[in-house]
Amino acid sequence: MEPEHKLAWYVLFQNHTMGLSLDKLLKKAGLHATIVPTPRALSHSCGIALALQPDELDAVRALIEREHADILEIAGVERDIDPRRDRYC
């Protein structure tokens, strides 16, 4: 697997209600997550995912375990950053 700094981390869910519930728990705990469309490489879940901060990954895992949050998985995918994207000259 790639080094963690080259991966973008996402929490995947069976349905959007589970995603919204975890988002609320994370915010209450002071952790950062962003609701995003599920990346194509991970599209075996519902349409939303939570994008995580890599440095908060362990804290998020601990919160999920402590709160018995219902998730499919936490998955990392290689960052797809193209510095030439949207450059036309």
C-alpha positions as CSV (number, residue, x, y, z in Angstrom):
1,M,0.0,0.0,0.0
2,E,1.1,3.6,-0.6
3,P,2.5,5.7,2.2
4,E,-0.3,7.4,4.1
5,H,0.6,10.9,3.0
6,K,-0.1,9.9,-0.6
7,L,-3.5,8.6,0.2
8,A,-6.8,10.3,0.6
9,W,-8.9,8.6,3.3
10,Y,-12.7,8.1,3.1
11,V,-15.3,6.5,5.3
12,L,-17.9,4.5,3.2
13,F,-21.5,3.8,4.2
14,Q,-24.3,1.6,3.2
15,N,-26.7,4.6,3.1
16,H,-26.5,8.4,3.5
17,T,-28.3,8.4,6.9
18,M,-25.3,6.5,8.4
19,G,-22.9,9.0,6.8
20,L,-24.8,12.0,8.2
21,S,-24.9,10.4,11.7
22,L,-21.1,9.8,11.7
23,D,-20.5,13.3,10.4
24,K,-22.5,14.7,13.4
25,L,-20.5,12.6,15.8
26,L,-17.2,13.6,14.4
27,K,-18.1,17.3,14.5
28,K,-19.2,17.0,18.1
29,A,-15.9,15.4,19.0
30,G,-14.0,18.2,17.3
31,L,-12.8,16.0,14.4
32,H,-12.8,17.2,10.8
33,A,-14.6,15.4,8.0
34,T,-16.1,16.6,4.7
35,I,-19.2,15.1,3.0
36,V,-18.1,14.3,-0.5
37,P,-19.4,12.1,-3.4
38,T,-18.0,8.6,-3.1
39,P,-14.8,8.4,-5.3
40,R,-15.3,6.2,-8.4
41,A,-12.5,3.9,-7.2
42,L,-14.6,3.2,-4.1
43,S,-18.1,3.3,-5.7
44,H,-19.3,0.1,-4.0
45,S,-21.1,2.1,-1.3
46,C,-23.9,4.7,-1.3
47,G,-23.4,8.0,-3.0
48,I,-21.7,9.9,-0.2
49,A,-18.5,9.4,1.8
50,L,-16.7,11.3,4.5
51,A,-13.3,12.6,3.5
52,L,-10.9,12.5,6.5
53,Q,-7.8,14.4,7.6
54,P,-5.0,11.8,7.5
55,D,-3.6,13.0,10.8
56,E,-6.9,12.3,12.5
57,L,-7.3,8.8,11.1
58,D,-6.6,7.1,14.4
59,A,-8.9,9.3,16.4
60,V,-11.7,8.7,13.8
61,R,-11.2,4.9,14.1
62,A,-11.3,5.1,17.9
63,L,-14.5,7.2,17.8
64,I,-16.2,4.8,15.4
65,E,-15.3,1.8,17.6
66,R,-16.3,3.6,20.8
67,E,-19.7,4.8,19.4
68,H,-20.3,1.6,17.5
69,A,-20.9,3.7,14.4
70,D,-22.3,1.7,11.4
71,I,-19.9,2.0,8.5
72,L,-18.8,-0.2,5.6
73,E,-15.1,0.6,5.8
74,I,-12.4,3.2,5.9
75,A,-10.6,3.2,2.7
76,G,-7.6,5.0,1.3
77,V,-7.1,5.8,-2.4
78,E,-4.1,7.3,-4.1
79,R,-4.5,11.1,-4.4
80,D,-5.2,12.0,-8.0
81,I,-3.8,15.5,-8.2
82,D,-2.9,16.7,-11.6
83,P,-1.1,20.1,-11.4
84,R,-1.9,20.7,-15.1
85,R,-5.7,20.2,-14.7
86,D,-7.7,23.1,-15.9
87,R,-4.6,24.8,-17.4
88,Y,-5.2,25.9,-21.0
89,C,-2.0,27.7,-21.9
